[in-house]
Each structure stands twice: as C-alpha cells, then as structure tokens.
Amino acid sequence: MVVGQVVGWLKETWLVGRRTRIARGPIDSEAALLEFIETRSAFIAQTSLYGYLKTRMGTRYPEYFLDDVFVAAIDRAKWLVYCACVSDLTVFCLAYASHGAAFSKPEMDALALRLHDASVSDALAALGEPTAGEIGTRFAARVEATIWPTVPGGDGAFKESPEALSSAAPVIEAFRRADKEIVMNSVLFRWKNVRDEVRKRLDPPALLADVRAVGR
C-alpha cells in the first residue's frame, strides 16, 4: 500500500503534464525549442532529485512520502531544480544556435527571456514571491552578461542546475556537505545526452528564420 501511494504521488507531482511528451523531430522553430527545453529540463530535474533522495533514503524511501512536511519540501525542491535546469539549457541551446546563424545580441537576449519565462511560469507560480522574482532577476542578469558565441560548448553552460540540486534537496546538512561534489558531478553527467541531442537536432538557420518571420 505504501509503495502504491508513492507511485501515485510521483505521478501527481510530475513537473507538469505537457512536459511528459518527448518530441524527436528537428528543433527548427521557437515552439519546438520551447518544448525541448521544458521536457529535457523536467527530465533532468526529476531524475536527479528523486534519484539522489532514493539513494540517500535507502529501503525507507517510501515511508518518507507519508510525511506532509517532507513532501512539501520535495515539491519546492523540484521546482527550484527545474528552474535552474531551464536556465542552463536555455543558455546552452542559444549559444549553440549563435554559432550556426547570424542572431544579433538583442535577438538572442529577447529569445532567451521568452523561452525562460514560458518554461518556468508554472514553477514561479508554485514557488511564489520573493523566490519567483529572484529567479527572474537572476536569469535576466545572466542573459545580459552572456556573450553567446563565447559560451563553452561542453558542460560549461551548466552552472546552476548542479548547485541547485545540491542546495535544494531536502537532506540533512551532513549529507549535503558530504555529497556535494558527487551530486554536482552526477547532474553534469546527466546533461551529456541532452547536449548531444541539441547538436543533432537544433537547426539554427531555421530557428532564426522562424523568430524573424513572426517579427518578435
């Protein structure tokens, strides 16, 4: 019965229904890129957070999900990690696009903000103020400071998601300190397949044409 309750809870708390469909076609429009960022960020956030918690809790893992306080802490943590994943993946995707198409800095900045705002709207509503405002302000500052063609092509763009999992996961402080390096490296490792997918599927010229055709 306890295991069944946990499975039901996990289904209910999946980041949002629209992020569960994983498209495989070319990323050749802003809409396609938005879907990609949402689905992959949700996947990384969900698997990283729940995987870490399950490892630390061991065989008592299902019991913790009967504690309302703990469940609320996980719910908050999942949104924080998801927002960090969106920030990192948005920067990586647009940096890659900047190498394949003649985006201007203003075009790229505006696109980054649109993608981010659309992707995290549910998260910010769930987190509330002042956290929502802080997340928006931090991403805007990151975009303003980013020179897109100079963003590293490896895991250098993924700065916020590893730190977010390490700091937001509801574990005792001793675990947080002891696990930090392992946890952060595990998140970076999970991004590898996503980076490879970006390189295979993202079509920068088509994306640029779509953005300019709509006149954003």
C-alpha positions in Angstrom: 0.0 0.0 0.0 2.8 2.4 0.9 4.6 1.8 -2.4 1.3 2.4 -4.3 0.9 5.7 -2.5 4.4 6.7 -3.5 3.8 5.9 -7.1 0.6 7.8 -7.1 2.3 10.8 -5.5 5.1 10.8 -8.1 2.6 10.8 -10.9 0.7 13.7 -9.4 3.9 15.7 -8.9 5.4 15.2 -12.3 6.5 18.7 -13.2 3.6 19.2 -15.5 1.7 17.1 -18.0 2.7 19.0 -21.1 6.3 18.2 -20.3 5.9 14.5 -20.4 5.7 14.2 -24.2 9.2 13.8 -25.7 9.3 15.0 -29.3 12.1 13.7 -31.6 11.9 15.9 -34.7 14.1 18.8 -35.8 14.3 21.8 -33.5 13.6 24.4 -36.2 11.2 26.9 -34.5 10.8 28.7 -31.3 7.9 26.5 -30.3 10.0 23.3 -30.9 12.8 24.8 -28.9 10.5 25.7 -26.0 9.1 22.1 -25.9 12.7 20.7 -25.9 13.8 23.0 -23.1 10.7 22.1 -21.0 10.8 18.4 -21.5 14.6 17.9 -21.0 14.8 20.2 -18.1 11.9 18.4 -16.4 13.5 15.0 -17.1 16.9 16.1 -15.6 15.3 17.8 -12.6 13.0 14.9 -11.8 15.5 12.0 -12.3 18.3 13.9 -10.5 16.3 14.9 -7.5 14.4 11.7 -6.9 17.4 9.5 -7.8 19.5 11.3 -5.2 16.8 11.1 -2.5 16.2 7.5 -3.1 19.9 6.7 -2.8 20.1 8.5 0.5 16.9 7.1 2.0 17.6 3.5 1.0 14.9 1.0 1.8 12.9 3.5 3.8 12.3 5.6 0.7 8.5 5.0 0.5 7.9 5.9 4.2 9.2 9.5 3.7 6.4 10.2 1.3 3.8 9.8 4.0 5.3 12.9 5.8 3.5 16.0 4.7 6.3 18.3 5.6 8.8 16.2 3.7 6.5 16.0 0.6 6.2 19.8 0.7 10.0 20.2 0.8 10.4 17.9 -2.2 7.7 19.8 -4.1 9.6 23.1 -3.6 12.9 21.5 -4.4 11.7 20.0 -7.7 10.7 23.5 -8.9 13.9 25.1 -7.8 16.0 22.4 -9.6 13.7 22.6 -12.7 14.2 26.4 -12.9 17.9 26.0 -12.7 17.8 23.3 -15.4 15.8 25.7 -17.7 18.3 28.4 -17.2 21.3 26.2 -18.1 19.7 24.5 -21.0 18.3 27.8 -22.5 21.8 29.3 -22.4 23.4 26.2 -23.9 20.9 25.9 -26.8 21.1 29.5 -27.7 24.8 29.6 -27.5 24.9 26.7 -29.9 22.4 28.4 -32.2 24.6 31.5 -32.3 27.4 29.6 -33.9 25.1 28.4 -36.8 23.1 31.5 -37.6 23.5 35.3 -37.5 21.5 36.2 -34.5 22.1 39.6 -33.1 22.7 40.1 -29.3 19.3 41.8 -28.8 17.5 39.0 -30.8 19.2 36.3 -28.7 18.6 38.0 -25.4 14.9 38.5 -26.2 14.5 34.9 -27.3 16.2 33.6 -24.1 13.9 35.7 -21.9 10.8 34.5 -23.8 11.8 30.8 -23.6 12.7 31.1 -19.9 9.5 33.0 -18.9 7.3 30.5 -20.8 9.1 27.4 -19.4 9.1 28.5 -15.7 5.7 30.1 -15.4 4.2 27.2 -13.5 7.2 26.9 -11.3 7.2 30.6 -10.4 3.5 30.4 -9.5 4.2 27.4 -7.3 7.2 29.0 -5.6 5.7 32.4 -5.0 7.4 35.6 -4.0 10.1 36.5 -3.3 11.6 33.4 -4.8 9.9 33.9 -8.2 11.2 37.4 -8.5 14.7 36.4 -7.6 14.7 33.6 -10.2 13.5 36.0 -12.9 16.0 38.7 -11.9 18.9 36.2 -11.8 18.2 34.9 -15.3 17.8 38.4 -16.8 21.2 39.3 -15.3 22.7 36.1 -16.7 21.3 36.8 -20.2 22.6 40.4 -20.1 26.1 39.3 -19.2 26.2 36.4 -21.7 28.2 36.8 -24.9 26.5 34.0 -26.8 29.3 32.8 -29.1 31.7 32.5 -26.2 29.7 30.1 -24.0 31.6 26.8 -23.7 30.3 24.0 -25.8 30.7 21.3 -23.1 29.3 21.4 -19.6 30.5 25.0 -19.0 27.0 26.4 -19.6 25.5 24.1 -16.9 26.4 26.2 -13.8 23.1 26.5 -11.9 21.5 23.0 -12.1 24.2 21.1 -10.2 24.3 23.7 -7.5 20.5 23.8 -7.3 20.3 20.1 -6.6 23.0 20.2 -4.0 21.4 23.1 -2.1 17.7 22.4 -2.6 17.5 18.6 -2.0 15.8 18.1 1.4 18.6 16.2 3.2 20.4 16.8 6.4 23.3 19.2 6.4 25.8 16.5 6.9 24.7 14.7 3.8 24.6 17.9 1.8 28.3 18.6 2.7 29.5 15.1 2.2 27.6 14.6 -1.1 28.1 17.9 -2.8 30.8 17.1 -5.3 29.3 13.7 -6.2 25.8 15.2 -6.6 27.0 18.1 -8.8 29.0 15.8 -11.0 26.1 13.5 -11.4 23.9 16.3 -12.7 26.6 17.3 -15.2 26.8 13.8 -16.4 23.1 13.6 -17.0 23.3 16.6 -19.3 25.6 14.8 -21.7 22.9 13.1 -23.8 20.9 16.3 -23.9 23.9 18.2 -25.3 24.4 15.6 -27.9 20.7 15.9 -28.8 21.0 19.6 -29.2 23.9 19.2 -31.6 22.0 16.7 -33.7 18.5 18.3 -33.8 18.8 22.0 -33.5 18.7 23.9 -36.8 20.0 27.4 -36.2 19.1 28.9 -39.6 15.5 27.6 -39.4 15.2 28.8 -35.8 16.4 32.3 -36.8 14.0 32.4 -39.8 11.1 31.4 -37.6 11.9 34.1 -35.0 12.2 36.8 -37.6 9.2 35.6 -39.6 6.9 36.1 -36.6 8.5 39.6 -36.1 9.3 39.2 -32.4 
